[in-house]
């Protein structure tokens, strides 16, 4: 009798597993979830944007929503074999209707949801809650490596920030230099770094709190050509300046404010001209200027190219003249 009962329990358990697998397979067929990471490597503390697409193949409209205040879109992130903790609270993804046959796409910065500042190899999957079957549908698995970048230049400066609600959030420097009021004195560090990829180098910028080692922002400024070393400076308003080669004989001049934002209206391009090379220099008024070379406007160049006739549009006589000049006749 005991043996017969165990056999019945085993049979029921097997049937339950088969039903569960069948429901999961059916759910995957009705809701397709895909994830895509555009890069294989990221510098520590920069954004890690991944694309997520969800396609409704169920034949009916469904509501993307999860129970008990959960997000309907979740991720599983691992560094090696260890799960990475989530740092963002739930509630980032509002409920939405996904019509039959419709695909929605989202770009999600994983680094803003999960602690991915440590170097290492990360794998991640997306999961979407499929309410008709009351289960989670997982995506394919993607991976990326988080690496370091070589420091080229740093400059620490004083600035102000809004007083935090909790006095315990003040750093030691802030507490010692607290004048009272709604704003407090604090420190920030501009940092320029070089990341060497497989076939290209890139210049990165990072804004850091030197008291707490908190990274406020980190992002790529552009491709870096090492024919001539990049130059950096800080002006009297504590804005950071960078002049770096992005193509042979072509340079980008970038200005970044004390909050770590590029001031696009003041960003310019320069070219070497008649053996004169653009150089970053301190001005007597406390500013940072570029001397040498020649300012270059890509938009004007594009306009000239748009308005210039192509060779095939030239009259035959001018084509013959150009060919003759090329042959030295």
N, C-alpha and C positions, 0 to 999 in steps of 0.2 A: 504493500500500500504506500509506504514511504517513498519507494523508488518510483512508483507511478505518479505520485504528487510532484516530485522533483522534475520528472519528465514533462509534466503538464506546464509547470512554471517556466521551464526552459523553452518549451514550444511557444508560450505566450510572449516571453521576452523576445524571442527571435522574430515573431510576427510584428511586435511593436517596433523593433529596430527597422524591419523592412518597410513598415508604414512610414516611419520617420524619414528614412532615406528617400522613399517615393515622394513624400511631400516636399522635401528639400529640393530634389531634382526637378519636380514640377514647378516649384517656386522660382528656381533659377531660370527655367525656360520662360516664365512669365515676366520676370524682371531681370534685365541684364545690367550689370554694374561693371564699369571699366575705370581703371585709374592709369594715369600716365605722368611720369616724371621727365621733364624735358632735358635735364642735365644729369650727368653721372656723378658730379662732384660739386660740393658747395663749401664755401668758406664758413667757418664757425661763426654763428650769430647772424648770418644773412638770411633773407627770406628763402623758404624752400617751397616754392609754388608747385602744386600738383593739380593736374586736371582730372575731374571726375565726371563721368557721363552715366546717366541712368535712363534706360529705355523701357517703356511699358509695352510688353508683348502679351498682356493678359486678355486683350479683347474688350476691355471695359475701362472706364476712367477709375483711377484710384487716388486716394489721399495719402500723401507722404507725411506721416506723423507717427511718433513713437509714444508709448504709454509712460505714465508717471514722470512727466516733465523731461524725458530724455530727448536728445536730438535724434531725428530720423536718419541723419548721416553721422556715422562714427568712423574712427580709424583704429587700427591696431598697429602700433609702431614698436619695433624692437631694435635695440643696439646690440648686435651679436645675438645671443640667446636670451637677453634680459629685456623685459618689457619696459618701455619708456613711459614715465608718468605724464599724465595730462596736467597742464597748468592753467588752462582756460575753463571757465565755468560752462555748464550746459546752457542752452538757449540761443546758440549762434545761428541755428537753421530753423526758420519758421515753417510751419506746415504749409504744404502747397498741393494743388491738384495736378496730377500728371495724367493727361488725356491718353486715350488708347492710341498706341503707335507713336506717341510723342517721346522725344529725347530731350532731356535738360542737361546742361553742362555747367559746371562750376569750377572755378580755380580757387583752391584753398591753400593758404600758407600754413604748412604743417608746423613750422617753427613757432608760430604764434599760439598753437594749441598744445604742443608737446615740447618737453625740455630736450632740445637737440643741439645744445651748445658744445657738448663734449665731442672730441674727435672720435671717429670710428665708422664702422660699416652699419648702415641702417636698412632695414626692410620694413615695408608698410603695405597695408591693405585697407580698402574702404569697405564699410558695411552699411547697407541700407535696410531699414525696417520695412518689411512687406506685410502690411496690416491684414490683408485677406487671409494669409496663412499664419499670421502671428509669429513670424520668425525673421531672422536677419539673413540677408543675401550678401555674400562677400564677393569682392572683386578679385581680379588677378593680383599677383604680388609684384611690387616694384622695389627697387633698391637704389641707394645712393651712398656716397661716402662723404663725410664731413671732415674737412682738412683745415690745416692752419695756413696762414699767409705770412710772408716775411715783412717785418716792420721796417719801414723806410724813414719815417719822420713822425715825431710826436711833439705836441705843444700843449701844456696845461694852462688854463686861463680861468679867471674869476667871472662869474655871472650871477644872475638871480633866478629864483624859481618861486612858484607859489608855495606857501607854507602848507605842509601836509596836515591832514586832520589829526593824525596821531603823532605826538611829540617823539615817540620812540622811533619814528621813521627818519628822524634827523641824524645825519652822520656826525662824527665827533667834530669835524671842521665846522659844520653848520652850527652846532650847538655853541662852540667857542666864539663864533663870529655872528651871533644872532642879535640884530639890532632891535628886534621886535617888529610888529606890523604884519601885514599880509604876505610880504615877500621876504625871503632870506637869502643871504649870500651863500654861494656854493661853488664848487669847482667842476670843470669839465675838461676833457682831454680830446683834442683833435688828433687823429691817428691816420696816417697813410700807409698802405701795405701793398705788397706785390704778391699776386698769386700766379704761379707758374703751372699752366695747364699742359695737356699733351702736346699741343702744337702752337699755343699762343700764351702770352702773358697778359695779365689784366691788373689795372690799378684799382684798389679798394679803399674806401673811406670808412672810418669807424668813429663814433662819438661815445666816450666812456666817462663814467663817474669814477675818478681815481680813488675816492674814499671807500666806496663799496664794491668796486670792480663791476658795477652794473653796466651792461652794454645797452645804450639807448637806441642805436641804429647802426647798421653795417650794410653797405651795398657797393656794387660795382660801378666805378666811374667810367671805365672804357678800356679798350685794348691799349696795351702799353708796348711800344717799340723801344728796344734798349740801345738803339744806335747812339742816342745821347741820353744821359740820365735825367729823370724828372726833377723838377725844382719845386720847392714848397716855401710858404711864408705865412705869417700871421700879421694882420694889420692892426691899427690902433683901436678898432672896434671889435677885435678878437675874431674876425672872420678868417677862415682858412683859405689859402690860395694854392692852386696846383697848376703847373705848366708841364705838360708831358706830350711826347711824340706819339701820335696815333697812326701815322703813315709816314713813309720816308719823306722828310722835309716839311711835314704837316703836323701842327701842334694844336692841342686843345688847352684853353685857359679856363679853369673852373673856379668859382668862388662859392664858399659854403658858409652859412651863417652859424650863430652860436647854438642853434637848436638842431644842427646837422642837416639842414635843407640846402640843396643846391639853389643858388640865386640864378635862375635861368636867364633873366634879362641881362645879366652881367657876364654870362659865359660867352667866350669868343674863340675864334680860330685864327691861327697865324701860320704863315709859310716863310721858309727861308727865302731870302731875296738878295741877289747880287753878293753872295758870300756873307751876307748878314744873317746872323742866327738869333731867333727870339730868346730873350733872357728875362727872368723874373728878378725884379729889383725893388728895394724899399724906397719909397718916395719921401721927400722932406716933410710932407704934411701927414705922415703916418700911414699912408696908403701903400698898396702894392701895385706896381705897374709892370708892363712888358715893354722892354726896349729891344730894338733890333728886329730884323725880319719885316714882314708886311702883313697887315691884317687881311684875313681871307674870309669871304662871305659865301658859304656853300649855296645859299638860296639864290644869290645873284649869278653864280656860276651855272646853276640849273636853269635859270631863266635865259641866260645866254645860249645854253645848249638847246633849249626849246625853240628859241627864235632863230637860231642859225640853221640855214638850209643844209640838208644832208647832201653828200657828194652826188648821189643819184639824182638830186633835184637841180643840179647845176646845168646850165646850157653846155652843149657839147664843146663849144669853143673854149670855155673856161676849164673844162675837164682836160682838153688837149694841152692847155697852157700849164695846168698843174702837173701833168705828166711830163711835159718838157722840162719844167723846173726841177722835178725830181731826178731826171736823167742828166741834168747839168747842161742841157742844150741851150 
